[in-house]
Amino acid sequence: MQNLHPAELARWLAPDAGSSAPGAPLLLDVREHWEYALCSLPGSVHVPMREIPARLNELDPLRPIVCICHHGVRSLQVAMFLEHRGFESVFNLQGGVDGWAREVDHTMPIY
């Protein structure tokens, strides 16, 4: 499991990321429903943290996964959980959507 800063994720997701970038990651947002309704990264998949164990079979263990929450604490726990279950390429968005809003997308609501 690796921590990923918002600017690093933005470069990874950029259309011109180049051939050296790993495949497109699954952006796994583990926040609560009300939080996800306020704001989210485009293309993210919403699975609240408490539902992860029951929905593990919906995730591809070979695809890079970036776990996302509000500040990066819950997503760190989910990232470690996935890694301990054999997921090969797991990242935690350090600073979460708050960091993303402050560093990358200044139009995203901050809560």
N, C-alpha and C positions, 0 to 999 in steps of 0.2 A: 504494500500500500504506500502510495506517495501522496504528499500534499502538492496541490497545484494552485498557484496564484491566479487570480482572475485574469490578469494580462496574458499569462501563459495559455489559459484556456481559450481566450479570445483569438490568439495566434493560431492555435490548433484548429479552431472552428472556421477560420478565415478561408474563403474559397481558394485563395492562392497559397495555401499552406505548403504545397510542394510535395514531392514524392517521399521525402524523409520523414514526414509526419505519420504516426500510426493511423490506422483506419479510424473513421468517424466514430467517436465515442457515443455510448448511450448516456444521456444526461438524466440521471435518476434523482428526482426531487423527492426527499423523504419528509417534507414538512406536513403539517396538518392541512386539511381541506381549506379552512378559512385563510391560511397563509398563502397557499397556492393560488387562491382566487384573487388575492391582492396583487401578486406579481409573480412572474416566472421567466426563466430563460426560454427563448424560442426553441421549440422542438423537444423540450424536456418531457419526460414521462413521470407521472405522479403516482407514487406508491408510498403512502405514509409509513413511517418507521415501524409502527406496531404491526403492519400488514406484511412486512418483508418476509418473515419466516414462512408464512402460509402461501406467499406468491413467488417463492424462490424459483420455481420451475418456469416462470415467465421470463427469466433473465438468462441471457446467453453467457456461460462462464468463459467463453473464448473471446468475447468482444470487450474492448476497453469500456469501462464504466466509470463515470465521474459522478460521485455522490454529492448531493447538494442539500443544504438546509439554510437556516437563517444566518447563522454565524460560523458554522463549520464544526460544531460539537456533535450534534446528532449524526451528521453525515460521516464524521470520523468513526463513530461507533458502528454504523452500517457498513462502512468500507472495511473495517477490521472483521466484522461478522462475515462478509462475503469472502474475504481473503482466507479466512479459516475454513471456509467451505469449498475451497478449491478454485475460486475465481482467479484468473491469472493476471489480469491487468486492471487494477482497481485504484482509483484516485479519489482524494477528498478535496473539494473546492474550499481552500482556506479562506475564511472570511465570509463564505456563503453568498447568498443573494445580496446581503448588505455590502459586502466587499465588491461584488460585481457592479452594483448600482453606483458605488462611490468611485470605482476605478475605470469601469468600462462603459456602462450604459447610464448616463446621467439623467435619462428620462424615466428610468425605472423608479417606482415609488419606494421610499425607505420607510420602514416601520419599526 
